[in-house]
Amino acid sequence: MENLVLTRPSVKAGFHGSPTFWPSRRWFSSTKSIRSPGFCFSSLKSNSISCFICSSAVASSQTKCQAMAVESFREVEELADIDWDNLIYGIEPTDYMYMMKCAKDGSFSHGKLHQYGNIELSPSAGVLNYAQGVFEGLKAYRKQDGDVILFRPEENALRMLMGAERMCMPSPSVEQFVDAVRDTVSANRRWAPPSGKGSLYIRPMLFGSGPILGLAPSPEYTFLIYVTPVGNYFKEGLAPINLIVETEYHRATPGGTGGIKTIGNYAAVLKAQTNAKLKGYNEVLYLDAIHKKYLEEVSGCNIFVVKGNVISTPPIEGTILPGITRKSVIEIARNEGYQVEERRIPVEEVFDADEVFGTGCAVVVSPVGSVTYLGKRIEYGGVGKVSRQLYSALISIQFGLTEDTMGWTVIVK
């Protein structure tokens, strides 16, 4: 038999500009039994509908091809053709990206989707010359029933607003941000991994795209979103990672930009991170720049220390990024009966801790297996009880495996 796919183009609602048709969508309908001399549905599965051409030789007066009756209209998606079982945390080009612009002191106009690809920038663009830019990171998850959901996108929108203000940039409103994220994910739904196989990483960016020579705010700004399917940030997955405490370099200083997600913050950690990995460590744990004794955060995630029923994490005081996963874990931990303290944590406390773990959009909850400080190493064993409990509770909400009583998830249509 010859395989056949019956399709109907779908128009994306709410798209500004010319209608776009998503080739990844497969539709079938119906409230009626459909009869045809040449076609029949042979099976209906949770993730696919198979259609076949019935040859006249097979068909007989006793056996007729007819479509399977379906009680309601249903959309069935064809996923992208990639190895979902071996996803890495890296770039996989997808179908569409979102872009909108605004002039200095103006407001962002209606954005639109474009084919994913390179963008053109002036060599004197503000982002290239003066690093005037911020970005966000969030994920979309596919539930077991096939729905795709976002996790707390309004929190990312608010954090971008805060970062843009610090960097003298206009920013999309919360509504514009969330709508743009939903449109981008909807256009790239086929790239959202099957439930439990990974997630669709979403990277919104806001940067000075206008030409500028003198040190001043850019005359034009671009808001851009792209997505890519990803696996675990650390290849070990939910397995302990090894940290080394950095004593020479600092990630942030008071009065600087450590508390916002500006692009320059991350280039500053590459030297220490590279040195650590050459020594066999997974990541770097930074101390405060003034006293050089209090824990701040890892290169790309917040840090937590567990002792008994008390979970401690450094406070948000301008040098630490207010992580959305951090905020969520704190709320979950308190609901689970733990006492959570936001306080300054002397580095020596890691040697007396029961567990240490990191949190972030990329890493989710990452248990720490060891911390090395000034040549002294403390090991915590395998994945800790608290780390595992909080990880399970968080991903159960993110993947829609449990009821979202927090109101944190948003369904992408």
Beta strands, then each sheet from edge to edge (+ up, - down):
strand 1: 3-4
strand 2: 25-28
strand 3: 39-44
strand 4: 49-53
strand 5: 74-77
strand 6: 96-103
strand 7: 112-115
strand 8: 133-135
strand 9: 138-142
strand 10: 148-151
strand 11: 199-208
strand 12: 220-230
strand 13: 241-246
strand 14: 283-287
strand 15: 295-298
strand 16: 301-307
strand 17: 310-313
strand 18: 339-342
strand 19: 355-360
strand 20: 364-373
strand 21: 376-379
strand 22: 409-412
sheet 1: 1+ 4- 3+
sheet 2: 2+ 5-
sheet 3: 7+ 6- 12+ 11- 8+
sheet 4: 7+ 6- 12+ 11- 9+ 10- 22+
sheet 5: 18+ 17+ 16- 15+ 14- 13- 20- 19+
sheet 6: 18+ 17+ 16- 15+ 14- 13- 20- 21+
end
